[in-house]
Amino acid sequence: SRPVGGEAAATRLATNGAMAEWSPDGSRIAFVSTVGDKYKLMSMSASGGEAKPVSNDDLTPPAYSLMPYNRVQTADFSWSPDGSRIAFISAKDSVKNVVVARTDGSGEADITQNAEKGRTFACPMWSPDGKYIAVTSSDGGAFVRALVIDADTRETREVMRTTAFARLIGWAGIHELIFATLQTKMASLPPETTIVQVDTVAGAMRTVALLKEAYLYNIHLGPGGKTIAYAAHRDGRDNIWVMPVAGGAEKKVTSNNDSRLYFSGLTWASNGNSIFFGKQMRYSLLSMVTNLK
């Protein structure tokens, strides 16, 4: 870790880690570590120290797209808003389940009771009030289901079922979920991606936007769920665009003049005023967009 724009020396936290995520209060970092051919979820103080496993269960292996290099899921694990728990997808004995582990090491629980090896879960994400976890699920058939699970009682509600490919982008409010969907064959750079909002109480679904030539795996919801940012390849070049979830005109916030340059790994700053992203030709370069007003 290193302060942005600061001169302080970097702190090496782990020598075998990836996909680091800060806790909501910034005091801890969770990350994925490889042990042989297994993936483990670890946690440690942001100031350094000993890394400890969040769970003894294996983590479902993360997946990535090819050029540009983007994580397929918006979240492979997620902190609860109060930082006391982490939700992730376990792969214990080759059976997938959603697990919630307490970060103080006091215990964990499978909040799904799946026993079928063919069923998958993806992208666990906490609601803003910390009561629910949204997740997508598939059994390899024609449907993708969106589920909302009560983190304490394990009560599960299906809030959407679709034959389209659906990637969970995030919570736009306590009762609203945002998805990127494709009706055609899944592709990293489809001609058009439909952004939909789902009311988790009423089950109603509305189209938010149609994104032209946007990278399916590089669409991300900003803090507070009010703004979508995405990388799109238009006129032969990659650029970053933003638009309000409530509807309205999209805005280009980069000016890329190099057709050989690809954008990847888009991430919002916690204050919502800046966007970090990678630049790729053959190697990754980290950049930041500021002053988005």
Phi, psi and chi 1 to 4 in degrees:
 res  aa     phi    psi   chi1   chi2   chi3   chi4
   1 SER       -  153.1   66.5      -      -      -
   2 ARG  -156.6  134.7 -174.1 -164.6  -59.5  -89.2
   3 PRO   -58.3  134.6  -21.5   32.4      -      -
   4 VAL   -65.4  123.4  175.1      -      -      -
   5 GLY    76.8    0.6      -      -      -      -
   6 GLY   -92.4  171.9      -      -      -      -
   7 GLU  -108.9    1.3  -61.9  -61.9  -31.9      -
   8 ALA   -65.6  151.2      -      -      -      -
   9 ALA   -67.3  146.1      -      -      -      -
  10 ALA   -69.4  150.2      -      -      -      -
  11 THR  -108.7  118.8  -59.7      -      -      -
  12 ARG   -79.5  117.0  175.5  173.9  -71.0 -177.4
  13 LEU   -94.7  -38.0  -62.4  177.9      -      -
  14 ALA  -155.3  144.3      -      -      -      -
  15 THR   -93.0  -11.4   57.4      -      -      -
  16 ASN  -136.7   69.8 -176.8   23.6      -      -
  17 GLY  -146.3  157.8      -      -      -      -
  18 ALA  -154.3  166.4      -      -      -      -
  19 MET    57.8   45.6  -61.2  164.3   53.2      -
  20 ALA   -68.3  139.7      -      -      -      -
  21 GLU  -133.2  126.0  -63.0  -74.7  -12.6      -
  22 TRP   -71.1  146.5  -65.0   86.6      -      -
  23 SER   -69.1  158.9   63.2      -      -      -
  24 PRO   -55.2  -33.0  -29.0   37.6      -      -
  25 ASP   -93.0    1.5   65.4   -0.5      -      -
  26 GLY    76.9    7.4      -      -      -      -
  27 SER   -86.7  -21.4   66.0      -      -      -
  28 ARG  -135.5  164.1  -62.3 -169.9   64.9   79.5
  29 ILE  -131.8  131.5  -67.9  175.4      -      -
  30 ALA  -105.6  145.5      -      -      -      -
  31 PHE  -155.3  167.1   61.5   94.0      -      -
  32 VAL   -99.8  133.0  177.1      -      -      -
  33 SER  -124.8  144.6 -178.7      -      -      -
  34 THR   -97.7  133.8   53.9      -      -      -
  35 VAL  -125.0   99.8 -179.8      -      -      -
  36 GLY    66.5 -123.7      -      -      -      -
  37 ASP  -102.5   16.6   61.5  -12.2      -      -
  38 LYS  -107.5  154.3  -55.7  -66.1 -175.3 -178.5
  39 TYR  -111.7  130.6  -67.4   84.7      -      -
  40 LYS  -122.4  143.8  -62.1  -68.4 -175.3 -179.8
  41 LEU   -93.3  123.5 -174.8   57.8      -      -
  42 MET  -118.6  161.4  -49.9  -68.3  -71.2      -
  43 SER  -144.4  145.5  173.6      -      -      -
  44 MET  -157.7  166.5   67.1 -176.0  -55.5      -
  45 SER   -66.2  142.0  170.3      -      -      -
  46 ALA   -67.4  -15.5      -      -      -      -
  47 SER   -92.1   -0.5   60.5      -      -      -
  48 GLY   109.2  176.4      -      -      -      -
  49 GLY   122.8 -161.0      -      -      -      -
  50 GLU   -82.9  133.0 -178.4 -175.8    0.8      -
  51 ALA   -86.3  134.4      -      -      -      -
  52 LYS  -122.9  144.9  -63.1 -178.8  179.1  180.0
  53 PRO   -67.5  136.9   22.3  -31.0      -      -
  54 VAL   -71.7  -33.7  174.0      -      -      -
  55 SER  -151.6  156.8  169.2      -      -      -
  56 ASN   -83.5  -13.3  -70.8  -36.2      -      -
  57 ASP   -68.4  149.8  -73.7   -1.8      -      -
  58 ASP   -73.8  144.0  -62.7  -25.5      -      -
  59 LEU   -87.3  141.7 -171.4   72.6      -      -
  60 THR   -57.7  129.2  -60.3      -      -      -
  61 PRO   -57.2  132.4  -23.6   33.7      -      -
  62 PRO   -69.2  151.9   23.7  -32.3      -      -
  63 ALA  -121.9  150.8      -      -      -      -
  64 TYR  -133.5  152.7  -62.7   86.8      -      -
  65 SER   -83.1  170.4   66.3      -      -      -
  66 LEU   -84.3 -152.3  -62.6  177.2      -      -
  67 MET   -63.2  123.6 -168.3   72.2  167.6      -
  68 PRO   -76.2  157.8   26.7  -32.8      -      -
  69 TYR   -83.6  101.0 -166.8   66.4      -      -
  70 ASN  -126.2  146.8  -70.2  -57.2      -      -
  71 ARG   -69.5  135.9  -71.4  166.6   57.7 -178.3
  72 VAL   -68.5  -42.0  169.1      -      -      -
  73 GLN   -94.6  143.6  -62.4  -58.9  -25.6      -
  74 THR   -60.7  -37.4  -49.8      -      -      -
  75 ALA  -145.9  129.3      -      -      -      -
  76 ASP   -92.1  -19.3  -69.0  -79.9      -      -
  77 PHE  -156.1  162.2   61.2   88.2      -      -
  78 SER  -151.5  143.6   62.6      -      -      -
  79 TRP   -77.8  144.1  -68.9   87.3      -      -
  80 SER   -69.1  155.7   63.6      -      -      -
  81 PRO   -56.4  -30.3  -28.2   37.1      -      -
  82 ASP   -91.6    0.2   64.7    0.5      -      -
  83 GLY    76.0    6.9      -      -      -      -
  84 SER   -87.0  -16.3   67.2      -      -      -
  85 ARG  -141.3  156.4  -65.7  176.9  -72.6 -179.1
  86 ILE  -128.3  132.6  -64.2  179.8      -      -
  87 ALA  -102.8  138.6      -      -      -      -
  88 PHE  -153.8  170.2   65.0   97.4      -      -
  89 ILE  -102.3  118.3  -49.9  -60.0      -      -
  90 SER   -90.8  157.7   75.7      -      -      -
  91 ALA  -125.9   42.0      -      -      -      -
  92 LYS   -66.6  124.9 -174.3  176.2 -178.7 -179.8
  93 ASP    54.7   34.2  -60.7  -35.9      -      -
  94 SER    66.2   15.7  -60.9      -      -      -
  95 VAL  -112.7  127.4  174.5      -      -      -
  96 LYS   -86.6  138.7  -49.7  -66.1 -167.1  -58.7
  97 ASN  -151.2  155.9  -89.5  -65.4      -      -
  98 VAL   -86.9  126.8 -177.0      -      -      -
  99 VAL  -120.5  139.8  176.9      -      -      -
 100 VAL  -116.2  121.0  170.6      -      -      -
 101 ALA  -115.5  140.1      -      -      -      -
 102 ARG   -80.4  134.5  -66.5 -163.2  170.8  -85.8
 103 THR   -74.9  -11.7   54.3      -      -      -
 104 ASP   -88.1    4.0   62.1    3.2      -      -
 105 GLY    81.0   11.8      -      -      -      -
 106 SER   -84.3   -1.4   62.4      -      -      -
 107 GLY   147.6  171.2      -      -      -      -
 108 GLU  -149.7  165.0   63.4 -178.5   63.9      -
 109 ALA  -150.3  138.3      -      -      -      -
 110 ASP   -74.3  120.2  -68.8    3.1      -      -
 111 ILE   -97.2    0.5   62.0  169.3      -      -
 112 THR  -120.6  155.0   56.0      -      -      -
 113 GLN  -119.5   46.9  -56.5  -62.2  -44.3      -
 114 ASN   -76.5  139.6  175.5   49.3      -      -
 115 ALA  -125.4    2.9      -      -      -      -
 116 GLU   -94.3  125.9  -57.9  174.4   17.7      -
 117 LYS   -68.2  -23.8  -70.5 -172.0  175.5 -178.4
 118 GLY   -82.5   -8.7      -      -      -      -
 119 ARG   -90.0  138.5  179.6  169.1  -64.4  -78.4
 120 THR  -122.0  155.3   61.1      -      -      -
 121 PHE  -127.3  152.1  -62.4   93.8      -      -
 122 ALA  -149.7  150.5      -      -      -      -
 123 CYS    58.2   62.4 -158.5      -      -      -
 124 PRO   -70.6  128.7   28.9  -34.2      -      -
 125 MET  -140.3  127.5  -59.0 -173.5   77.9      -
 126 TRP   -73.6  144.5  -68.5   84.8      -      -
 127 SER   -70.9  157.2   60.9      -      -      -
 128 PRO   -58.4  -26.9  -25.9   35.3      -      -
 129 ASP   -90.4   -0.7   59.8    4.4      -      -
 130 GLY    75.3   11.7      -      -      -      -
 131 LYS   -92.6  -28.5  -66.2 -178.2  178.8  179.7
 132 TYR  -128.6  158.8  -56.7  101.2      -      -
 133 ILE  -124.5  125.5  -63.1  168.9      -      -
 134 ALA   -93.9  145.3      -      -      -      -
 135 VAL  -156.6  150.8   67.4      -      -      -
 136 THR  -101.1  154.3   55.7      -      -      -
 137 SER  -144.6  146.5  178.3      -      -      -
 138 SER  -149.6  146.8  173.5      -      -      -
 139 ASP  -109.5   17.5   60.8    1.9      -      -
 140 GLY    86.9   -0.4      -      -      -      -
 141 GLY   -89.1 -152.9      -      -      -      -
 142 ALA   -81.6  -16.5      -      -      -      -
 143 PHE  -107.0  146.0  -64.9  101.1      -      -
 144 VAL  -111.6  129.9  173.7      -      -      -
 145 ARG  -110.9  141.0  -60.2 -170.4  -59.8  153.3
 146 ALA  -104.9  126.0      -      -      -      -
 147 LEU  -117.9  145.9  -51.5  175.1      -      -
 148 VAL  -119.9  121.9  171.4      -      -      -
 149 ILE  -115.8  130.6  -53.1  168.5      -      -
 150 ASP   -70.4  120.4 -172.4  -58.0      -      -
 151 ALA   -67.1  -19.9      -      -      -      -
 152 ASP  -100.3  -47.1  -65.3  -44.3      -      -
 153 THR   -91.0  -15.3   67.9      -      -      -
 154 ARG    70.5    7.4  -53.4 -179.4 -167.8  177.8
 155 GLU   -59.2  131.5  178.5 -174.3   -3.0      -
 156 THR  -120.6  132.1  -59.6      -      -      -
 157 ARG  -122.1  134.8  -67.9 -180.0  -73.7  117.4
 158 GLU   -86.4  120.8 -179.2  178.8  -59.1      -
 159 VAL  -106.8  -12.8  -62.3      -      -      -
 160 MET  -158.1  140.3 -177.2  180.0   73.3      -
 161 ARG  -134.2  127.9  179.2  178.6  -66.5 -158.4
 162 THR  -145.1  150.4  178.0      -      -      -
 163 THR   -88.1   -7.7   56.2      -      -      -
 164 ALA   -79.1  160.6      -      -      -      -
 165 PHE   -73.5  132.5  172.3   78.9      -      -
 166 ALA  -131.7  121.2      -      -      -      -
 167 ARG  -109.2  120.7  176.8  176.8 -178.9 -101.9
 168 LEU   -70.7  124.4  177.2   58.0      -      -
 169 ILE   -96.8  -37.1  -58.6  -60.3      -      -
 170 GLY   157.8 -177.6      -      -      -      -
 171 TRP   -92.0  127.2  -69.5   83.3      -      -
 172 ALA   -95.1   -1.4      -      -      -      -
 173 GLY   177.3 -176.4      -      -      -      -
 174 ILE   -65.2  -28.8  -65.4  177.1      -      -
 175 HIS  -124.4   20.0  -59.5  -61.0      -      -
 176 GLU  -129.1  132.2  -67.9   81.8   33.3      -
 177 LEU  -114.8  147.6  -67.5  172.5      -      -
 178 ILE  -115.0  131.9  -59.0  -65.1      -      -
 179 PHE  -126.5  148.2  -66.3   85.3      -      -
 180 ALA  -101.6  125.0      -      -      -      -
 181 THR  -126.1  151.4   66.1      -      -      -
 182 LEU  -130.8  133.7  -68.2 -179.4      -      -
 183 GLN   -88.7  -23.3  -65.8  -64.6  -25.3      -
 184 THR   -96.3 -175.5   56.5      -      -      -
 185 LYS   -58.0  137.4 -175.9  177.9  179.8 -179.7
 186 MET   -60.1  134.6 -173.9  172.6   60.6      -
 187 ALA  -147.4  149.8      -      -      -      -
 188 SER   -66.9  -34.7  179.2      -      -      -
 189 LEU  -127.5   76.1 -175.4   60.3      -      -
 190 PRO   -74.2  155.8   27.8  -34.7      -      -
 191 PRO   -60.1  -33.2  -21.5   32.8      -      -
 192 GLU  -150.1  134.2 -173.6  173.9   83.3      -
 193 THR  -120.6  130.0  -58.4      -      -      -
 194 THR   -94.1  126.3  -56.7      -      -      -
 195 ILE   -98.3  122.7  -55.2  -60.8      -      -
 196 VAL  -122.4  150.9  -61.4      -      -      -
 197 GLN  -113.1  132.8 -176.2  176.7   45.5      -
 198 VAL  -117.7  126.8  175.3      -      -      -
 199 ASP   -81.3  115.0 -174.8  -42.7      -      -
 200 THR   -75.3  -11.2   63.2      -      -      -
 201 VAL   -93.9  -53.2  176.0      -      -      -
 202 ALA   -85.3  -19.8      -      -      -      -
 203 GLY    79.4    4.5      -      -      -      -
 204 ALA   -73.1  147.3      -      -      -      -
 205 MET  -129.3  136.2 -178.2  169.9   61.4      -
 206 ARG  -134.5  150.3   73.0  176.1 -177.4   91.4
 207 THR   -81.1  128.4  -64.0      -      -      -
 208 VAL   -91.5  -43.7  172.1      -      -      -
 209 ALA  -163.4  159.8      -      -      -      -
 210 LEU  -115.8  112.6  -61.3  176.2      -      -
 211 LEU   -94.7  124.7  -54.3 -176.0      -      -
 212 LYS   -88.5  127.2  -58.1  -68.1 -174.5 -180.0
 213 GLU    50.5   44.2  -62.0  175.2  -60.8      -
 214 ALA   -98.8  143.5      -      -      -      -
 215 TYR   -70.2  119.7  -71.0  101.5      -      -
 216 LEU   -55.3  -37.9  177.1   64.8      -      -
 217 TYR   -95.5   13.1  -58.8  124.3      -      -
 218 ASN  -131.1   45.2 -148.7    2.6      -      -
 219 ILE  -116.0  124.2  -56.9  169.3      -      -
 220 HIS  -139.7  143.0  -63.8  -86.9      -      -
 221 LEU   -92.0  132.9 -168.1   62.2      -      -
 222 GLY   -76.1  167.3      -      -      -      -
 223 PRO   -54.9  136.0  -24.1   34.4      -      -
 224 GLY    86.0   -8.1      -      -      -      -
 225 GLY    69.5   25.3      -      -      -      -
 226 LYS  -101.5  -21.9  -56.8  -61.1 -177.1 -176.0
 227 THR  -135.0  138.7  -52.1      -      -      -
 228 ILE  -104.0  135.7  -63.2  171.4      -      -
 229 ALA  -118.8  145.5      -      -      -      -
 230 TYR  -156.9  153.8   50.1   95.2      -      -
 231 ALA   -96.3  133.3      -      -      -      -
 232 ALA  -131.2  149.1      -      -      -      -
 233 HIS  -110.5   99.1 -171.8   80.6      -      -
 234 ARG  -128.4  143.0  -60.4  173.3 -175.7  171.7
 235 ASP    54.0   34.0  -60.0  -38.5      -      -
 236 GLY    79.6   11.2      -      -      -      -
 237 ARG  -140.6  148.2  -65.8  175.0  176.4   83.3
 238 ASP   -83.1  140.9  -82.3   13.5      -      -
 239 ASN  -150.0  163.3  -85.3  -66.9      -      -
 240 ILE   -99.1  134.4  -55.7  -63.4      -      -
 241 TRP  -125.2  153.9  -59.5   72.0      -      -
 242 VAL  -132.6  153.2  -64.0      -      -      -
 243 MET  -157.4  150.9   70.0  172.9  -59.4      -
 244 PRO   -73.5  142.9   23.2  -30.6      -      -
 245 VAL   -63.6  -34.7  171.0      -      -      -
 246 ALA   -69.3  -10.2      -      -      -      -
 247 GLY   111.8  152.4      -      -      -      -
 248 GLY   138.6 -178.6      -      -      -      -
 249 ALA   -74.6  143.8      -      -      -      -
 250 GLU   -80.4  157.2   60.2 -176.9    1.5      -
 251 LYS  -134.9  128.3  175.7 -175.5  177.4 -177.9
 252 LYS   -82.7  129.7 -173.9  170.2   71.6  170.0
 253 VAL  -116.4    4.4  -65.3      -      -      -
 254 THR  -128.1  163.7   57.5      -      -      -
 255 SER  -132.5   77.4  -61.8      -      -      -
 256 ASN   -85.5  123.6  176.0   26.6      -      -
 257 ASN  -109.1    8.0  -65.4  -44.0      -      -
 258 ASP  -111.7  111.1 -168.6  -19.6      -      -
 259 SER   -69.1  -13.7   61.7      -      -      -
 260 ARG   -87.8   -6.3  -58.3  167.4  -59.5  168.7
 261 LEU   -97.8  126.8 -165.6   62.5      -      -
 262 TYR  -112.3  145.0  -65.0   87.8      -      -
 263 PHE  -104.2  140.7  -70.0  177.3      -      -
 264 SER  -148.4  171.7   62.2      -      -      -
 265 GLY    56.0   40.9      -      -      -      -
 266 LEU   -63.0  133.3 -169.0  157.7      -      -
 267 THR  -143.6  132.9  -58.5      -      -      -
 268 TRP   -80.7  143.0  -76.3   87.9      -      -
 269 ALA   -70.4  154.0      -      -      -      -
 270 SER   -63.5  -24.9   59.4      -      -      -
 271 ASN   -85.7   -5.2   60.6   12.0      -      -
 272 GLY    75.9    5.3      -      -      -      -
 273 ASN   -98.6  -10.2  -67.8  -28.8      -      -
 274 SER  -137.3  155.1  -57.5      -      -      -
 275 ILE  -129.4  128.5  -65.5  171.5      -      -
 276 PHE   -97.8  146.3  -64.5   88.0      -      -
 277 PHE  -159.2  162.1   60.3   97.0      -      -
 278 GLY   -96.2  150.8      -      -      -      -
 279 LYS  -115.1  131.6  -69.1 -179.6  177.5  179.6
 280 GLN  -128.6  133.4  -71.3 -177.7 -100.8      -
 281 MET  -119.7  -73.1  -71.9  179.5  178.4      -
 282 ARG  -116.6  -19.2  -71.6  177.7  -62.3  173.9
 283 TYR  -131.1  160.4  -57.4   95.7      -      -
 284 SER   -88.9  138.9  -65.3      -      -      -
 285 LEU  -127.5  134.3  -59.4  172.5      -      -
 286 LEU   -92.4  132.6 -177.3   65.5      -      -
 287 SER  -133.1  173.1  -60.8      -      -      -
 288 MET  -145.4  135.9  179.6  173.6   66.5      -
 289 VAL  -100.8  130.8  179.2      -      -      -
 290 THR  -125.0  171.6   59.8      -      -      -
 291 ASN    53.7   63.6  -59.4  -39.3      -      -
 292 LEU   -82.1   -3.1  -61.8  179.7      -      -
 293 LYS   -63.6      -  -66.4 -178.1 -179.9  178.3
